[in-house]
Amino acid sequence: MAGLTETASRNLKAELARRDKTRADLANAWGCTLKTVDQRLNGSISMTIKEIEEAAPVFDMDSMQLLMLLRESIMRRPPSS
């Protein structure tokens, strides 16, 4: 079973693809470099609650919606419509 950081990172990458967003969109939201975004997306740096709050508007979500999406197991998520 994947850990929370790994699951959140994997889900965030999947959501970027689903919504046609880029790593640069996250870098702008977080005020960081693409290297830092990549480290978060590969799970080598954990995301903070503040970063989830900052990233939520990128996906047109509030922070609670994004937090719930990031902690879901990919295998259990129903297909999006």
N, C-alpha and C positions, 0 to 999 in steps of 0.2 A: 504494500500500500504506500502511495506517495505521501510525503510530508506536506504540511500546509504551505510552505514556501514554494515547493515544487509544483503543487497543484495550482496555487495562485498564479505563478509565473506562466504555466502552461495555458491556463484559462485566459490570462491577459493576452497572450500571443494569439490565441484563437479568436478572441473578441476583436483584436486589431484587424485580423483578416476578414472576419464576418462583416465588419462595418467599414471596410476599406479605409482604415486609418493607418498612419505610419508611425515609425519610431520617432520621427521628428515631431509629430503631434504630441507624443508623451514628453519628449525633451522640452518642448515649449511649455507644457503644463507644469512640469516639475522644475523648470529653470536649471536644467542640467545638460550634460553632454550626451551624445549618442552612445558613447562608451558606457556611461552610467546606466542608461536605459537598457543597453544590451546585458549588463551585469544583473539588472533586476529581472529581465526576461529569461535569462538562463538560470536564475535562482541562486546566483552566487552572492547577491545582496538581497536581503528581505525588504519588502515594502512596508512602510509605516502607514498607520491610519491616516496621517496627514497627506501622504502621497496618494492614497486611494481617494481621499476627498478632492485632491487637486486633479486627479485623472478622470473622475466621474463625468465632468462636463464634456470631455473629449468624446465620450460614448453616449451623450445625451441622457445620462442617468443621474440620480442623486447618489450620494456616497453609500447609502445603505444598500441600494440596488446593486451597485458594483461590488461591494463587499460580499454580498450573498452569492453573486455570480462567481467571484474569485475563489470562494471556498467550496463550491460544489464539485463533486467528482464529475469529470467529463463523461464518464460512462453512464451516469444517472440522469444527465440533462436531456430533456426532450428536444427534438429538433425544433429550431426556431422557424417561425412562419414569416 
